[in-house]
Amino acid sequence: MNKAQSFLIKIFLGGISVLIAEFLLPGVHIEDFMTGFLLAAVIILINVTLKPILILLTRPITLITFGLFLLVINALMILLADRFIEGFSVDGFWWAILFAIVISIINPLFGN
């Protein structure tokens, strides 16, 4: 399997993950299936580009909180995706944290 196929499979499985998480959380709203897959692609893009920089810049607070600040970073990435994707909305910071937690529980079940 080449890298393009692997990336598309990762987006597909990520899309399923976000749709399941949206079903479980009343504070997260995804308009349709395509928006869910677009959200997965954007989250992957943000995680590859912006998240490593934020982790590096916030390393001291992450160490002090024993890694729990990474949940805040994940929530901020989700809120950033909320700004860019029409058809996806999160009702606030705490829903974004719950969404991040649920996705991080679901993704390993798919091998993501």
N, C-alpha and C positions, 0 to 999 in steps of 0.2 A: 504494500500500500504506500503510495507516495504522500508527500507532505500536504498537498492540496486536499486529497481525500481524507486524510487524518484531521485536518482543520475543519472540514465540513462536517465530519462525524462529531467532532467536539462541539461545534455550534448546535447541531441537531440535539445531542444529549443535553447540552446546557439549556436549550430551549425547552425541552421536556421538564428539566429541573425547575426552571423559573415558572413554568405553567403550573406545576404541582404545588410549588410554594405559594403562588398566587391563589390557588384554590383553597389552601389551608389558612391563609391570613386575610382577614377581612379589610385590613388597612392597606393592602396592595392591590392595584387595579391594572390589568393588562387587557387591552381592547379586543385583540384577536390572536390567533395562532402566529401569524406572521410577525406581529409586534413582539411576541415572546421570543421568536428566533432572532429577530433584530436586536432585542435586548441582550440576548446571550452573546451575540457577536460584539456588541458595544462593550459589554462587561469584560469580555476576553481582551479586547483591544485596550481598554483602560487598565486592566490588570497587567498587561504586558508593558505598557508605556509609562503610565503615571504612578502606579502603585509602588514599584521599586524605589522611586525617588522619594515618595512620602515615607516609606518604611525607613529609608536611610536617614532622612531628616528628623524623624521622630524616634530614633533608636533609644535615646536616654529615657523618655517617658514610657516606651514599650518595655524596657528592662525594669523600670521601677514598678510597673503594673503587672509584671510577670507575663507579658504578652497580651493582656486583655485589651490594650489600646489598639491592637490589630483589628478588633471588632469595630472600633470607631472608624478606623481607616476604611474597612469594608463598607460600613454604612455610608460614609462620605462618597465612596465610589458609586454606590447605588443611587444616592441623591444626585450625583453628577449625571448619571445616565438618565435620571428622571427629567433633568433639564433639557437633555438633547433629544429624547424620544417622545414624539407625540403619540398618545395612546397608551402610555405607561405613566402611572403616578403612584406615589407612596404618600400616605397621610401624615408623615412626620418622621423625625429622627429615630424614634423608638421602633416604629414599624420597619424602618430601614435596617436597624440592628437585628430585629427578629427575622426579617427576610434574609439577611446575610447568614444568620445562624442556620435557618432552615435549608438554604441552598448548600451550605457547607456540610450539612448532614446528608442531603440527598445526593450530591455529586459523587461521593465515593461509591455509592451503591451502583452507579453507572460506569464506574471505572474512570471517572473524570478527574 
